[in-house]
Amino acid sequence: MVITNGGTGMSRRDQTHSTIKQLLEKEMIGFGEQFRQQSFEEIGPKAMLSNAIAGSVEQTSIFSLPGSTNAVQLAMKELILPILPHLTGELRK
């Protein structure tokens, strides 16, 4: 598993999303959707500015998270850790 942190916003300097997206063989679209939905409950409409993304390259899962501590905690506790064992199994098939 690879986790990147920061650079997923809307400013010109935020290049992480576009860089990671180019590398992915498969994108886990539901991750970004769910992350923004759950972020919305905490921070409101600003959640729409997040370009959190996840997917895989071969048997490696990749998650690209916003830079804030709260965003990382939300993603890890609520989204990544609960799905990681299943995702790892799927990537090994």
Order of alpha helices (4+ residues) and beta strands (2+ residues): beta-alpha-beta-alpha-beta-beta-alpha-alpha
